[in-house]
Amino acid sequence: MSVRVEFAPGAWIDSRLAVWLEKLRTLVVADLHWGYSASHRARGNLVPVWGDDVIEQRLRALIADYAPEEMIWLGDCLHAAEGRAGAERFLQETNVPVVVVRGNHDVRWRFDACVEAVTRGPFFFHHGDASVEVPEDAIEVIGHLHPAIVWRDGAGTRLKLPALVASARRWVLPAFSPWAAGAAWRASGGETLHAISAKRIFAVAPVSHGVDTSTR
């Protein structure tokens, strides 16, 4: 069973690594990297054939639970163009309108409906790989950075969890891909990190004993 936490008024982070915008009835996911294994195998890297089914099942479960009016894929929807089949099939079959924001991994994807950025209510969505002009007073919502939180106990134990990073003007979403390990996040002033596990989501102070948010 999934859990969710309201991290801002009307905005919920679901343990399945999606953000639910209640008033807009919109689900947002970032960095799906659909076709990761197919893309690698096309280049001769024999990684396991795994991951796309996890992405599809999680998306369908989120749609069933939230009944969104819209879904936003926040860039790096594919890992590479060779892995596009599953994503394109899903887009053809789903009854939910999907806004596909282009990420740096999507540049060779010949999908005409891709957009560079989109605005919905007070939110400005783009992938986050390039500097863009954010509308005044908008909350910037990005992916790309795969934020994670790392704990070390000094005796060799290490735990990493995906994270949502939220401040008054910017949110950074965790990577949706099951292949994404995440990058340890160095928090700056005004940011709250939300560690995400399957059964619990909790805010983490930017600096505290036993919490490593460095990029080492």
Phi, psi and omega in degrees: 000134180278163174232163177212156181225137175277107184264346174208159183306117179077006181240125186238139171257125180265145182295350174273016171071038176232152174254133178250121177260103193297311183293325179276347185051052184234132172263138180233130174228153182229149170056061177288326181051045180301139179080024182302309183290321179298321180295318179291318181294330176296338179260008177089007178266110190275068174281159180300146175280093188201152171119313184296322179294325178295315178301311183295316180297320181291319177298315181295323178293319177297317179297317180297323184281322187258340184047058184289155172274343181201152172233142176243125171262117194265049172088161191048049179293322173255158168277319173202165187300330181297340182259024189281343191301312183296317180296316181293324177295317178299315181297326178288327188270331186289147177268358181265129175299132181240124172268120183258109177270133183284133172246177182296334177281350185261007190294333180264004180277115181275068180243107191297336185277359179297141175236159180276330181197161179210146178246134175223117182055231181275006189252139176242115186256129167209170188291317179108003180276347182224154178285128179228161178277116181269131180304144180301136178073004177276154170268120180280130180237120185226169170240233170073322192267351176049055186295146178213162176243137182239131172250139172229139182260004180083353182243013177107348178279137182220133178230130178238133176231144173298155185221152166257133178250125184227133170226182184296331186243352183210138171240138175242118185275150173291158176288136180279336185298134175290346177276345188281119178280332181091154179246130182303132190262133173263107185288144175245176185303135177085356180269140170245131178259132177247110177285139188236115171241174185297328187242359182206141173233132183211146178284145181237129177298142182303324180226117175204160183299130177087358178251125180249111176250022179278175179255022180294000000 
